[in-house]
Amino acid sequence: MPACFLLRSTPGISLVLRQQRPAFTAAVRTASRTFSSSLPRYQSSGALASPSGDSAVKPLLGTSKRLPEFNLANKVVVVSGAARGLGLTQAEALLEAGATVYALDRLSEPSPDFYTIAARAEKELRTSLHYRQTDVRDVPKLNEIITDIADKHGRLDGLIAAAGIQQETPALEYTAKDANRMFEVNITGVFMTSQAVAKQMIRFGNGGSIVLIASMSGTVANRGLICPAYNASKAGVIQLARNLASEWGEHKIRVNTLSPGYIVTAMVEELFKQYPERRTEWPTQNMLQRLSGPREYRGVGVFLISDASSFMTGADLRMDGGHSSW
């Protein structure tokens, strides 16, 4: 109110403002055009395009190209640990967004669901799902597979590193052998997979997005779940992602982590047979009072790989039903 009163009661100032209004308005319009032209524009092709000056953005509402920043058509993405479970669910979501997906896993054969999804990808989605057997600890073979994939397509655009193992053992009983195995798979394996993919992204110069599957257990200690080495490995994954993001940002490579809460998978169902009390106790530990399913992480996987998260890197996206926010 004081500023308004001053302008009304001071004719001299009011006169100066009226005299300068045309120049001021012109300056504002020039600044607005400059700012608008510097922003990325989403073209109807579904890709994040380069700025196009003052040309109008093509309308997308009412067309099949809505939310084009989520479109992964012509993108090639690798998903490790994708023979089954969360990794396979992520692979299916990427296929539905249009990507060509390569699933890596140590199993000699993927689960039956893999073949159902692969057939659907070819017949309904007009893309493809492929399987490559490898252990992420076999670095020479891992690099050979990743290089072959990139050579075949002339590009490599994304990675979801979901390969990991779990072991529930009290800290006083853990052996060095078991602890080292946990770290070799969950940290070193994730590191080497990311490195192999980043080398190809840099080679082709297109940048890309790398998503490391961490866990809420990388931030909090799980009540009643005794897995010190696993939790430490997931904390390592979160910190690893920050450092990779800081090094590879100059190559247009984004690196983020996804930290899920408790997920009911086939392996967890087997765990419930051994510890039936967890089926009822675990849901009470989060704000939604329930456990999650693999399909609830489909959208976030596509978000993190796609241009929808184009300004997001070095971040940990935690989806745990509020478990660690109490």
Secondary structure as UniProt FT lines:
FT   HELIX           2..9
FT   HELIX           11..38
FT   STRAND          41..42
FT   TURN            44..45
FT   STRAND          48..49
FT   TURN            53..54
FT   TURN            61..62
FT   TURN            64..65
FT   HELIX           68..70
FT   TURN            73..74
FT   STRAND          76..80
FT   HELIX           85..96
FT   TURN            97..98
FT   STRAND          100..105
FT   HELIX           112..123
FT   STRAND          129..133
FT   TURN            136..137
FT   HELIX           139..153
FT   STRAND          158..161
FT   HELIX           171..173
FT   HELIX           176..183
FT   HELIX           184..189
FT   HELIX           190..204
FT   STRAND          208..213
FT   HELIX           216..218
FT   TURN            223..224
FT   HELIX           228..248
FT   HELIX           249..251
FT   STRAND          253..260
FT   HELIX           266..274
FT   HELIX           277..281
FT   HELIX           282..285
FT   TURN            287..288
FT   HELIX           294..297
FT   HELIX           298..305
FT   HELIX           307..309
FT   TURN            310..311
FT   STRAND          316..319
FT   TURN            321..322
FT   HELIX           323..325
//
